[in-house]
Structure formats: C-alpha cells, structure tokens
C-alpha cells in the first residue's frame, strides 16, 4: 500500500512541472530547467510503476495470465526503452527543450498505442 501511495504522490506532483513548462515555453532562461524537471517527474513515475508491478508479480497479486502473448505485454517489457527514452529526452532537454517535449509526447504515444494488436490486425486483413 505504501508503494501505491508513493506512486500516487508522484502522479499528484506532475501538474506542477507541467504548468512550469507551459508558462516557461517562451522564456529561454528557465525553459531548460522546467523541461528537465518535467522529464525527471515522468521518469520517477515510470520507475515507481515498474516497482509496483514488480511487487505485484512477486506477491502473486495478478490473476492468471491466459497466454504467453499477454505475458509479453507486461509493463516489464516496456521499461528499458521507456527509461532510456526519458533519460535521452532529459539530456536533450538541457540543450533543446522543444525537442525534448516532442520526445516526451512520442514516449507517451509509445506507451499508449497497442502496436502488437495493430500489427495483428493489419496482418489478419491481408
């Protein structure tokens, strides 16, 4: 329960750096710092969600998975590319904040889009 509360705390902090980025987008002196703070918050949320998922796996809190394909869709598979993407975006944000914001949007799309299911649908139609 504590780990879940820490995740919720990190999520509740997210509007603060989001507002800073929105307000500082035209102020080049603070923009780099705000974009880096935003990226660090997103990175912290992703790592905490992975820790929560890991705990649930160890304690067998998930229902049985029907097939191995569903097991591959676990958040564990997406951790390394997303964490690496956030680290790269944070580093890029120090030099080019607008590019970092675009990378954050790309990472969000990567996490939301069901690429595996889309691929199956496209292959089944051919």
C-alpha positions in Angstrom: 0.0 0.0 0.0 2.9 2.4 0.7 4.4 1.9 -2.7 1.0 2.7 -4.3 0.8 5.9 -2.2 4.3 6.9 -3.4 3.1 6.3 -7.0 0.1 8.5 -6.3 2.2 11.2 -4.8 4.5 11.3 -7.8 1.4 11.5 -10.1 -0.1 14.3 -8.0 3.2 16.3 -8.4 3.0 16.1 -12.2 0.8 19.1 -12.8 3.4 21.4 -11.2 6.2 20.8 -13.7 3.6 20.6 -16.5 2.5 24.2 -15.6 6.1 25.3 -15.4 6.8 24.0 -18.9 3.6 25.6 -20.2 4.5 29.0 -18.7 8.2 28.9 -19.4 8.0 27.8 -23.0 8.8 31.3 -24.2 11.4 32.1 -21.5 14.6 30.6 -22.7 16.4 31.0 -19.4 14.1 28.8 -17.3 12.7 26.6 -20.1 15.6 24.1 -19.9 15.2 23.6 -16.2 11.4 23.2 -16.4 11.6 20.7 -19.2 14.2 18.7 -17.2 12.1 18.8 -14.1 9.1 17.5 -16.2 11.2 14.7 -17.6 12.5 13.7 -14.1 8.9 13.6 -12.8 7.8 11.3 -15.7 10.9 9.1 -15.2 10.2 8.8 -11.5 6.5 7.8 -12.2 7.6 5.2 -14.7 10.2 3.7 -12.3 7.7 3.7 -9.4 5.1 2.0 -11.6 7.7 -0.7 -12.5 8.4 -1.2 -8.8 4.7 -1.6 -8.1 4.4 -4.0 -10.9 7.4 -6.0 -9.7 5.9 -6.2 -6.2 2.6 -7.4 -7.6 4.4 -10.1 -9.6 6.4 -11.3 -6.6 3.3 -11.4 -4.3 1.2 -13.1 -7.0 -1.4 -10.3 -6.9 -2.3 -10.6 -10.6 -4.9 -13.0 -11.9 -3.6 -15.9 -14.0 -2.5 -14.8 -17.5 -4.3 -16.6 -20.2 -1.5 -16.9 -22.7 2.2 -16.1 -23.2 1.3 -13.3 -25.6 -0.4 -11.5 -22.8 2.6 -12.0 -20.6 4.8 -10.3 -23.2 2.5 -7.2 -23.0 3.6 -6.8 -19.3 4.9 -3.4 -18.3 8.3 -5.2 -17.7 8.9 -5.3 -21.5 8.4 -1.6 -21.9 10.6 -0.5 -19.0 14.1 -0.3 -20.6 13.2 1.5 -23.8 11.0 4.0 -22.0 13.5 4.7 -19.2 16.3 5.1 -21.8 14.0 7.4 -23.8 13.3 9.6 -20.8 17.0 9.8 -19.9 17.8 10.8 -23.5 14.9 13.3 -23.6 16.1 14.9 -20.3 19.6 15.2 -21.6 18.3 16.6 -24.9 16.1 19.0 -23.0 19.1 20.7 -21.4 20.2 21.8 -24.9 17.0 21.7 -26.9 13.8 22.0 -24.8 11.3 21.9 -27.7 12.8 18.7 -29.0 12.6 17.1 -25.5 8.9 18.0 -25.3 8.4 16.3 -28.6 10.3 13.2 -27.3 8.0 13.1 -24.2 5.0 13.2 -26.5 6.5 10.3 -28.6 7.1 8.3 -25.4 3.6 8.8 -24.3 2.2 7.6 -27.6 4.6 4.6 -27.4 3.1 3.7 -24.0 -0.5 4.1 -25.1 -0.6 2.7 -28.6 -1.2 -1.1 -28.8 1.4 -1.7 -31.5 1.2 -5.5 -31.2 -2.5 -5.6 -31.6 -2.4 -3.2 -34.6 0.2 -5.4 -36.2 -2.0 -8.5 -35.8 -5.0 -6.6 -37.2 -3.0 -5.5 -40.3 -1.6 -9.0 -40.9 -5.0 -10.6 -40.5 -6.6 -8.4 -43.1 -4.0 -9.3 -45.8 
